[in-house]
Amino acid sequence: MNKACFTAGMLTGIVIGAVTGMLADPIKDKQSKAMKRGASKAFRTLGSIIDTIIEK
């Protein structure tokens, strides 16, 4: 197994788990909407990071 792929997989799992945890336990409706926007941005950023790692 490639070390870079393993690291990318671990980071992906950590980010997805954190985002899912935040969305599963919203405190207020307003904060929930803000978290969903932040989660969307986080997934886009994560996707670009993974693409960059794969290209190298």
Residue pairs with C-beta under 8 A, 6 or more apart in sequence:
4 53
4 56
8 50
8 53
8 54
11 46
11 49
12 46
12 50
15 42
15 43
15 46
19 39
19 42
19 43
22 35
22 39
23 32
23 35
23 36
23 39
26 32
26 35
